Amino acid sequence: MQDSHIVSSFDRDLEGVQAQVMKMGGLVEKALLDAAEALELRDEALAGKVRAADQAIDGLEEMIQTECARIIAQRAPTASDLRTVLTVMRLATALERSGDYAKNLAKRSLVLMGMAPVGTATGTVRRMAKLVVQQMSDALDAYIARDAVRAREIRARDQEIDQMYSGLFRQLLTYMLEDPRTITACMHLHFIAKNIERVGDHATGIAEQVIYLVEGELPSDDRPKHDAVSESI
């Protein structure tokens, strides 16, 4: 009877922190989409909201880490349960860092609003952000479902993000070569694209944590890459 009570208490605790992780994921996804929209539409107010919203993401991450530490200390989880708690902590860290990238995107967007637009680059950035957000959403869904097969599929899709990033980098390089006056704006856009690509890396990392949670080991093979551009910048 006592063991049953302990198990149910652990399950309730775990459900609580998992709910906070999913809430955090939703905030990060919204922040990235809003930041990309603010960039394309040159919306200063929306960019400002993204920057302010990062406090809520940081607060959730701190709450999750604190609660996970309490669960480990008070519940003394078994090996498989401990793996679940550690996975939750790693997911929260990945999401917090992704939120930081969204905030940085918004900050650079505000700078770019004082410069002339550069071709269709902002539209490409927004499409890339949508692709990464879908990757993040699918990875979190795979976590909730404990679906390692789906997680492997998500991991393989990281190549799509790399491909889009590489294409945008070459597009920006062309603009800079054709008109040196665009160099400053293009450099900001490049760092924005790199931030989005790194959020994609965190989404892939979440998918890898799902594999670790289900199978007990991280994937042993290297992540698939479209080309070497993202590694060389």
C-alpha positions in Angstrom: 0.0 0.0 0.0 2.8 2.4 0.9 4.7 1.5 -2.3 1.6 2.3 -4.3 1.3 5.6 -2.6 4.9 6.5 -3.4 4.5 5.5 -7.1 1.3 7.6 -7.5 3.0 10.5 -5.8 6.0 10.3 -8.2 3.6 10.0 -11.1 1.7 13.1 -10.0 5.0 15.0 -9.5 6.2 13.9 -13.0 3.0 14.9 -14.7 3.2 18.3 -13.1 6.8 19.1 -14.4 5.9 17.6 -17.8 3.0 19.9 -18.1 5.3 22.8 -17.4 7.8 21.6 -20.1 5.0 21.5 -22.6 3.9 25.0 -21.6 7.4 26.2 -21.9 7.6 24.6 -25.4 4.5 26.4 -26.5 6.0 29.8 -25.3 9.3 29.1 -27.1 7.5 28.2 -30.4 5.3 31.3 -30.2 8.4 33.5 -29.4 10.3 32.2 -32.5 7.3 32.6 -34.8 6.5 36.1 -33.4 10.1 37.2 -33.8 10.3 36.1 -37.4 7.0 37.8 -38.1 8.2 41.0 -36.4 11.3 40.9 -38.7 9.3 40.4 -41.9 6.6 43.0 -41.1 9.0 45.4 -39.4 6.8 45.4 -36.3 8.7 47.0 -33.4 5.9 46.3 -30.9 5.8 42.6 -31.6 9.6 42.4 -31.4 9.4 44.1 -28.0 6.8 41.6 -26.8 9.1 38.7 -27.7 11.9 40.2 -25.7 9.7 40.7 -22.7 8.2 37.2 -22.9 11.6 35.6 -22.4 11.3 36.2 -18.7 8.4 33.8 -18.5 10.4 31.1 -20.3 13.4 31.6 -18.0 11.0 31.4 -15.0 9.5 28.1 -16.1 13.0 26.7 -16.7 14.1 27.6 -13.2 10.8 26.2 -11.7 11.2 22.9 -13.6 14.9 22.4 -12.6 14.0 23.1 -8.9 11.0 20.7 -9.0 13.1 18.0 -10.6 15.8 18.3 -8.0 13.1 18.0 -5.3 11.7 14.9 -6.9 15.1 13.2 -7.0 15.8 14.2 -3.4 12.3 13.2 -2.0 11.2 10.3 -4.2 14.5 8.5 -4.7 13.4 7.3 -8.2 14.5 4.0 -9.6 16.9 3.9 -12.6 14.2 4.2 -15.3 12.3 6.9 -13.4 15.5 8.8 -12.8 16.2 8.7 -16.5 12.8 10.3 -17.1 13.5 13.1 -14.6 16.9 13.8 -16.1 15.4 13.9 -19.6 12.9 16.5 -18.3 15.7 18.6 -17.0 17.6 18.4 -20.3 14.5 19.3 -22.3 13.9 22.4 -20.1 17.5 23.5 -20.7 17.2 23.1 -24.4 14.0 25.1 -24.4 15.4 27.9 -22.3 18.3 28.2 -24.7 16.0 28.2 -27.7 14.0 31.0 -26.0 17.2 33.0 -25.8 17.8 32.6 -29.5 14.2 33.9 -30.2 14.9 36.9 -28.0 18.2 37.5 -29.8 16.3 37.3 -33.1 13.9 40.0 -31.9 16.7 42.2 -30.8 18.4 42.1 -34.2 15.1 42.6 -35.8 14.8 45.9 -34.1 18.2 46.9 -35.4 17.3 45.8 -38.9 14.1 48.0 -38.9 16.4 51.0 -39.1 18.0 49.7 -42.3 16.8 49.2 -45.9 15.2 45.8 -46.5 17.4 43.2 -48.2 15.6 41.4 -51.0 13.4 38.5 -49.9 15.7 37.4 -47.0 13.2 38.1 -44.2 10.6 36.0 -45.9 13.1 33.1 -46.1 13.9 33.6 -42.4 10.2 33.4 -41.5 9.8 30.1 -43.5 12.8 28.7 -41.8 11.4 29.6 -38.4 8.2 27.9 -39.2 10.1 24.7 -40.2 12.1 24.8 -37.0 9.0 25.3 -34.9 7.3 22.3 -36.5 10.5 20.3 -35.7 10.3 21.4 -32.1 6.6 20.7 -31.8 7.0 17.2 -33.3 9.9 16.4 -30.9 7.9 17.4 -27.9 5.0 15.3 -29.1 7.4 12.3 -29.6 8.5 12.8 -26.0 5.0 12.7 -24.6 4.2 9.6 -26.7 7.6 8.0 -25.8 7.9 7.3 -29.5 11.6 6.5 -30.4 10.7 5.7 -34.0 9.2 9.1 -34.6 12.1 10.7 -32.8 14.5 9.1 -35.2 12.5 10.5 -38.1 12.6 14.0 -36.6 16.3 13.7 -36.1 16.8 12.8 -39.8 14.8 15.9 -40.7 17.5 18.2 -39.3 19.0 18.1 -42.8 16.0 20.1 -44.1 16.9 23.0 -41.7 20.6 22.8 -42.6 19.6 23.0 -46.3 17.5 26.0 -45.8 20.1 27.7 -43.7 22.8 27.0 -46.4 20.6 28.4 -49.1 19.9 31.6 -47.1 23.6 32.0 -46.4 24.4 31.9 -50.1 21.6 34.3 -50.8 23.0 36.8 -48.3 26.5 36.4 -49.7 25.2 37.2 -53.2 23.5 40.4 -51.9 26.7 41.5 -50.1 28.9 40.9 -53.2 26.4 42.8 -55.5 25.9 45.7 -53.1 28.4 46.3 -50.3 25.9 48.7 -48.7 23.9 45.7 -47.6 26.8 44.1 -45.7 25.7 45.2 -42.2 22.1 44.2 -42.7 23.1 40.9 -44.2 25.4 40.1 -41.3 22.5 40.6 -38.9 20.3 38.4 -41.0 23.0 35.8 -41.1 23.2 35.7 -37.3 19.4 35.5 -37.1 19.4 32.5 -39.5 22.2 30.9 -37.5 20.2 31.4 -34.3 17.2 29.6 -35.9 19.4 26.8 -37.1 20.6 26.4 -33.6 17.0 26.1 -32.3 16.7 23.3 -34.9 19.7 21.7 -33.3 18.0 21.9 -29.9 14.8 20.3 -31.4 17.0 17.5 -32.8 18.6 17.2 -29.3 15.1 16.8 -27.8 14.4 14.0 -30.3 17.7 12.3 -29.2 16.6 12.6 -25.6 13.4 10.7 -26.5 15.6 7.9 -27.9 17.7 7.9 -24.7 14.5 7.8 -22.6 13.0 4.9 -24.4 16.1 2.9 -25.3 18.5 3.8 -22.5 21.2 5.1 -24.9 21.7 8.1 -27.1 22.1 7.5 -30.9 25.7 6.4 -31.6 25.8 7.8 -35.1 26.6 11.4 -36.1 23.6 13.6 -36.9 23.0 13.8 -40.6 24.1 17.1 -42.2 23.1 18.6 -45.6 26.6 20.1 -46.1 29.5 21.7 -44.3 28.3 25.4 -44.4 26.8 25.5 -40.9 30.0 23.9 -39.6 32.3 26.4 -41.1 30.6 29.6 -40.1 
